[in-house]
């Protein structure tokens, strides 16, 4: 009779997700020889090879692929049982690892987290700043269960749940040169005349802007780009000093706009509306705590219409 060890199954799942024995060891806080031992014992118990090992590359065998699907369900069922029992006792606890692009991290998630920890005071969390492309890569690589992003990157392995809408605006210093009313539509030729501050590669903001530039037959080589900055606050400081103009999320500049520090404009022919998404791997069931957080966000949005 085959006996499956839960710890060995957890190790097998992490090795599969991360495609690395060493990364799995680090995530599980065990040694790499222990990881190897868990996999070997599991293969011995089942009487079959689960993982093809070829140098640095590894992949699942057919048997490994079959076991992976069941292992995920077994582990999640156990986690759900523990979660439900803790909930029954009135104490939900655990640690959330939240990976988010910069705009949601700074201007969307704080209010949600405030409400969430009030409801679940025994839950801790870490909030890591990554650009949208890196968030996606971490989920696909098995390093994170889910993430919050400002752009969709197509993948058959991902599910995106729409959270809220956002808009990018051309932001300038509030100086006589930019005399038009806020939210006026400017001709796109202005982009060829001004010094432009761009976001870093991989950001949802840059991804959307480059797509709209291409749709409007404007090569980025024609722009006078003076800097590539990943931090929104640094970009705002540079704009206020008159160093250049940039495209920023409306959510990031509302406070300064109310203080008349900036001017904001639309560009004719540019559709710079976008959405923020909760994204996760469709073939990996979320942990009970992650599922609770996802549902909490969606419930909050449905009630308020916005989570910022």
PLY file of the C-alpha trace (Angstrom):
ply
format ascii 1.0
element vertex 308
property float x
property float y
property float z
element edge 307
property int vertex1
property int vertex2
end_header
0.00 0.00 0.00
1.40 3.39 -1.04
1.84 5.94 1.73
2.25 9.60 0.73
4.12 11.91 3.07
2.66 15.44 3.10
6.03 17.11 3.62
7.48 15.22 0.65
4.52 16.28 -1.48
5.03 19.92 -0.45
8.69 19.65 -1.44
7.78 18.06 -4.77
5.30 20.87 -5.53
7.81 23.62 -4.71
10.55 21.97 -6.81
8.05 21.76 -9.69
6.90 25.36 -9.31
10.38 26.83 -8.94
12.12 24.37 -11.30
14.99 24.30 -8.85
16.03 22.16 -5.88
18.03 25.00 -4.32
15.20 27.56 -4.63
12.75 25.05 -3.15
15.11 24.45 -0.24
15.36 28.19 0.40
11.60 28.70 0.27
10.89 25.73 2.55
13.72 26.62 4.99
15.37 23.22 4.62
18.69 22.08 3.15
19.12 21.10 -0.48
20.13 17.51 0.48
16.84 17.28 2.42
14.94 18.36 -0.71
16.77 15.71 -2.74
16.01 13.11 -0.09
12.29 14.01 -0.08
12.05 13.62 -3.86
14.02 10.37 -3.90
11.90 8.87 -1.09
8.72 9.91 -2.88
9.92 8.30 -6.12
10.90 5.16 -4.22
7.50 4.94 -2.52
5.68 5.38 -5.84
8.07 3.17 -7.79
8.54 5.68 -10.61
10.67 8.65 -11.67
8.86 11.95 -11.16
11.43 14.49 -12.33
13.73 14.43 -15.34
17.08 15.89 -14.28
19.43 17.06 -17.01
22.11 19.44 -15.82
20.48 22.70 -14.77
17.28 21.84 -16.61
14.49 19.81 -15.05
11.00 18.78 -16.12
8.25 16.49 -14.92
7.84 13.00 -16.28
4.33 11.85 -17.22
4.02 10.30 -13.77
5.25 13.54 -12.20
2.69 15.54 -14.12
-0.11 13.27 -12.85
1.11 13.45 -9.26
1.52 17.25 -9.36
-2.18 17.82 -10.01
-3.18 15.55 -7.12
-0.45 16.92 -4.82
-1.74 20.47 -5.26
-5.24 19.35 -4.30
-4.01 17.31 -1.32
-1.93 20.19 0.05
-4.67 22.77 -0.50
-7.27 20.51 1.10
-5.07 20.18 4.20
-4.45 23.94 4.24
-8.15 24.65 3.84
-8.98 22.29 6.71
-6.49 24.05 8.99
-7.77 27.44 7.83
-11.42 26.55 8.42
-10.65 25.13 11.87
-8.75 28.28 12.80
-11.66 30.36 11.49
-14.08 28.25 13.55
-11.99 29.03 16.63
-12.14 32.70 15.69
-8.47 33.08 14.81
-7.33 33.37 11.21
-3.59 33.76 10.93
-0.81 33.40 8.41
1.49 35.50 6.27
0.56 37.10 2.95
3.28 37.76 0.39
1.95 40.52 -1.87
3.90 41.39 -5.00
2.69 44.54 -6.71
3.64 47.11 -9.31
4.34 50.59 -7.95
1.04 52.41 -8.49
-1.18 49.79 -6.80
1.43 49.34 -4.05
1.51 53.03 -3.13
-1.95 54.28 -3.96
-4.33 51.30 -4.00
-3.28 48.60 -1.55
-2.71 50.61 1.68
-6.43 51.24 2.23
-7.27 47.62 1.45
-4.61 46.35 3.84
-5.86 48.67 6.56
-9.34 47.14 6.35
-7.99 43.61 5.95
-5.80 43.65 9.08
-8.64 45.20 11.07
-10.77 42.20 10.15
-7.93 39.65 10.46
-5.57 41.09 13.11
-3.48 37.90 13.36
-2.47 38.01 9.67
0.90 39.50 8.77
2.01 40.59 5.31
4.97 41.65 3.22
4.47 44.06 0.32
7.14 43.93 -2.38
7.55 46.47 -5.18
8.05 44.94 -8.64
7.18 46.23 -12.08
4.25 44.48 -13.78
6.45 42.29 -15.97
8.47 41.08 -12.97
5.31 40.34 -10.97
4.12 38.13 -13.83
7.50 36.39 -14.11
7.54 35.65 -10.36
4.08 34.06 -10.55
5.01 31.94 -13.58
8.25 30.90 -11.85
6.32 29.82 -8.74
7.86 32.42 -6.43
4.51 34.13 -5.69
0.91 32.93 -5.52
-0.55 36.14 -6.94
0.17 39.77 -7.70
-1.36 43.16 -8.48
-0.40 44.63 -11.87
-1.24 47.53 -14.16
-0.88 45.66 -17.44
-1.86 42.30 -18.92
0.90 40.10 -20.27
-0.67 37.29 -22.32
-0.16 33.77 -20.98
-2.32 30.68 -21.15
-1.30 29.94 -17.55
-2.60 33.16 -16.00
-5.98 34.41 -14.87
-6.57 38.16 -14.53
-9.36 39.63 -12.40
-10.15 43.27 -13.10
-9.95 45.50 -10.03
-10.26 49.17 -10.96
-9.74 51.57 -13.85
-7.03 54.17 -14.13
-5.86 56.81 -16.61
-2.44 58.06 -17.61
-2.07 61.81 -18.09
0.71 64.02 -19.40
1.99 65.81 -16.29
3.84 69.11 -16.48
5.00 71.76 -14.06
2.44 74.50 -13.39
4.21 77.23 -15.33
2.97 79.83 -17.87
4.26 77.73 -20.76
1.45 75.25 -20.06
-1.43 77.69 -19.92
-4.23 75.39 -21.08
-6.86 74.17 -18.62
-6.25 70.89 -16.82
-7.44 67.85 -18.75
-7.35 69.77 -22.04
-6.49 67.79 -25.17
-3.11 68.74 -26.62
-1.81 67.89 -30.08
0.55 64.92 -30.04
3.28 67.11 -31.58
3.95 68.41 -28.07
5.66 65.09 -27.36
8.27 65.92 -30.01
8.97 69.33 -28.46
9.30 68.54 -24.75
11.91 66.69 -22.74
10.32 63.40 -21.69
10.91 61.37 -18.54
10.12 57.69 -19.16
9.34 54.87 -16.75
11.63 51.85 -16.61
11.29 48.83 -18.90
8.66 46.36 -17.76
6.36 48.91 -16.11
2.68 48.87 -17.07
2.81 52.64 -17.60
5.61 52.40 -20.14
4.05 49.40 -21.83
0.79 51.29 -22.44
2.53 54.48 -23.56
4.78 52.67 -26.05
1.74 50.90 -27.49
-0.07 54.21 -28.02
3.02 55.84 -29.53
3.22 52.99 -32.03
-0.50 53.26 -32.86
0.02 56.95 -33.57
3.10 56.31 -35.75
5.46 58.05 -33.35
8.81 56.34 -32.91
10.28 56.62 -29.42
13.57 57.45 -31.20
12.02 60.79 -32.16
11.32 61.70 -28.53
13.77 63.71 -26.45
13.90 61.20 -23.58
16.20 62.56 -20.89
15.78 59.87 -18.24
14.38 56.47 -17.34
13.08 56.43 -13.76
11.31 53.64 -11.89
10.18 55.68 -8.88
7.05 57.82 -9.29
7.99 60.24 -6.53
11.34 60.96 -8.18
9.59 61.61 -11.49
7.21 64.05 -9.78
10.15 65.89 -8.21
11.88 66.21 -11.58
8.68 67.53 -13.17
8.23 70.11 -10.41
11.80 71.31 -11.03
10.96 71.86 -14.70
13.41 69.22 -15.92
10.87 67.48 -18.12
7.32 66.16 -18.50
6.06 62.63 -18.02
3.04 60.37 -18.17
1.76 59.34 -14.75
-1.26 57.64 -13.29
-3.97 60.10 -12.30
-4.05 58.39 -8.90
-0.45 59.38 -8.20
-0.83 63.16 -8.70
-4.25 64.05 -7.24
-2.76 65.60 -4.11
-0.31 67.81 -6.04
-3.01 68.68 -8.55
-5.26 69.97 -5.77
-2.35 72.14 -4.62
-1.91 73.51 -8.18
1.62 72.13 -8.28
1.13 70.36 -11.61
-0.85 70.67 -14.81
-2.31 67.56 -16.47
-3.35 66.99 -20.06
-4.74 64.42 -22.44
-3.12 63.82 -25.81
-5.28 63.77 -28.94
-5.47 60.31 -30.48
-4.09 58.57 -27.38
-6.19 56.13 -25.37
-4.40 55.98 -22.04
-7.11 54.34 -19.97
-6.02 51.14 -18.28
-7.01 48.71 -15.56
-5.36 47.16 -12.54
-5.62 43.40 -12.16
-5.34 40.69 -9.55
-3.35 37.99 -11.36
-2.63 34.40 -10.40
-1.61 31.08 -11.94
-4.73 29.27 -13.16
-3.16 25.82 -12.67
-2.23 26.45 -9.05
-5.02 26.86 -6.56
-4.51 29.83 -4.27
-3.80 29.13 -0.62
-6.81 29.67 1.66
-5.34 32.92 3.00
-4.58 34.23 -0.50
-8.09 33.26 -1.62
-9.52 35.11 1.40
-7.51 38.22 0.50
-8.63 38.06 -3.14
-12.30 37.76 -2.15
-11.90 40.55 0.40
-10.55 42.88 -2.30
-13.35 42.05 -4.73
-16.01 42.47 -2.05
-14.56 45.83 -1.05
-14.48 47.00 -4.66
-18.08 45.94 -5.29
-19.20 47.93 -2.26
-17.21 51.10 -2.85
-16.65 50.98 -6.60
-12.98 51.73 -5.93
-10.26 50.48 -3.63
-8.12 53.59 -3.59
0 1
1 2
2 3
3 4
4 5
5 6
6 7
7 8
8 9
9 10
10 11
11 12
12 13
13 14
14 15
15 16
16 17
17 18
18 19
19 20
20 21
21 22
22 23
23 24
24 25
25 26
26 27
27 28
28 29
29 30
30 31
31 32
32 33
33 34
34 35
35 36
36 37
37 38
38 39
39 40
40 41
41 42
42 43
43 44
44 45
45 46
46 47
47 48
48 49
49 50
50 51
51 52
52 53
53 54
54 55
55 56
56 57
57 58
58 59
59 60
60 61
61 62
62 63
63 64
64 65
65 66
66 67
67 68
68 69
69 70
70 71
71 72
72 73
73 74
74 75
75 76
76 77
77 78
78 79
79 80
80 81
81 82
82 83
83 84
84 85
85 86
86 87
87 88
88 89
89 90
90 91
91 92
92 93
93 94
94 95
95 96
96 97
97 98
98 99
99 100
100 101
101 102
102 103
103 104
104 105
105 106
106 107
107 108
108 109
109 110
110 111
111 112
112 113
113 114
114 115
115 116
116 117
117 118
118 119
119 120
120 121
121 122
122 123
123 124
124 125
125 126
126 127
127 128
128 129
129 130
130 131
131 132
132 133
133 134
134 135
135 136
136 137
137 138
138 139
139 140
140 141
141 142
142 143
143 144
144 145
145 146
146 147
147 148
148 149
149 150
150 151
151 152
152 153
153 154
154 155
155 156
156 157
157 158
158 159
159 160
160 161
161 162
162 163
163 164
164 165
165 166
166 167
167 168
168 169
169 170
170 171
171 172
172 173
173 174
174 175
175 176
176 177
177 178
178 179
179 180
180 181
181 182
182 183
183 184
184 185
185 186
186 187
187 188
188 189
189 190
190 191
191 192
192 193
193 194
194 195
195 196
196 197
197 198
198 199
199 200
200 201
201 202
202 203
203 204
204 205
205 206
206 207
207 208
208 209
209 210
210 211
211 212
212 213
213 214
214 215
215 216
216 217
217 218
218 219
219 220
220 221
221 222
222 223
223 224
224 225
225 226
226 227
227 228
228 229
229 230
230 231
231 232
232 233
233 234
234 235
235 236
236 237
237 238
238 239
239 240
240 241
241 242
242 243
243 244
244 245
245 246
246 247
247 248
248 249
249 250
250 251
251 252
252 253
253 254
254 255
255 256
256 257
257 258
258 259
259 260
260 261
261 262
262 263
263 264
264 265
265 266
266 267
267 268
268 269
269 270
270 271
271 272
272 273
273 274
274 275
275 276
276 277
277 278
278 279
279 280
280 281
281 282
282 283
283 284
284 285
285 286
286 287
287 288
288 289
289 290
290 291
291 292
292 293
293 294
294 295
295 296
296 297
297 298
298 299
299 300
300 301
301 302
302 303
303 304
304 305
305 306
306 307
